[in-house]
Amino acid sequence: MEYQDTVHLLRECDAGTKMGTSSIDEVLEMVQKTPLRDVLTESREHHEKLGNEIQDLLNDYCTEEKEPNIMAKSMSWLKTNMKLTMDASDQTIADLITDGCDMGAKSLYKYLNQYPDANEKSRNICKRLITIEEKLRDDLREFL
C-alpha cells in the first residue's frame, strides 16, 4: 500500500507543479508592473524546481509523470482568458492566480489525506508544494 500511495501522491504533485507553471506562464507576459512579475517569476521557478525533483522520484519508481486534468486545465484557461479580455490589469491577474493557489492547496491537502500510506519523502514534497502555493497566494495580496 505504501508504494501505491507514494506513487499516486507524487503523480498528483507532479500534475500540480505543471498546472501552477502553466497558469503562471499564461499570464506572465500580460503583467504590467515589475514587482508582480518578479513574484510570479520566482514562484514559477519554485514550481519548476520542485517539479523536476518529483519527476526524478517518479523515474526512480519507474512510473510516468502525470499531466494536469484536461478539464481543469481547460476551465482554467477559459476563465483566465475571459476575465483578462474584460480587464487585463495586474489586479485581475493577481486575483486569478490567487484563486488557482487556493484550489491547488485544497487539492493537495485532499491528496495528503487520500494517500495516508505514502512515504514521508513524498508527503514532505506535497507539503512543500502546498507551502509554495500558500506563499504565492499571500505574496499576491498586495496586488489585489
C-alpha positions, 0 to 999 in steps of 0.5 A, a space after each residue: 500500500 505504501 508504494 501505491 500511495 507514494 506513487 499516486 501522491 507524487 503523480 498528483 504533485 507532479 500534475 500540480 507543479 505543471 498546472 501552477 507553471 502553466 497558469 503562471 506562464 499564461 499570464 506572465 507576459 500580460 503583467 504590467 508592473 515589475 514587482 508582480 512579475 518578479 513574484 510570479 517569476 520566482 514562484 514559477 521557478 519554485 514550481 519548476 524546481 520542485 517539479 523536476 525533483 518529483 519527476 526524478 522520484 517518479 523515474 526512480 519508481 519507474 512510473 510516468 509523470 502525470 499531466 494536469 486534468 484536461 478539464 481543469 486545465 481547460 476551465 482554467 484557461 477559459 476563465 483566465 482568458 475571459 476575465 483578462 479580455 474584460 480587464 487585463 490589469 495586474 489586479 485581475 491577474 493577481 486575483 486569478 492566480 490567487 484563486 488557482 493557489 487556493 484550489 491547488 492547496 485544497 487539492 493537495 491537502 485532499 491528496 495528503 489525506 487520500 494517500 495516508 500510506 505514502 512515504 514521508 519523502 513524498 508527503 514532505 514534497 506535497 507539503 512543500 508544494 502546498 507551502 509554495 502555493 500558500 506563499 504565492 497566494 499571500 505574496 499576491 495580496 498586495 496586488 489585489 
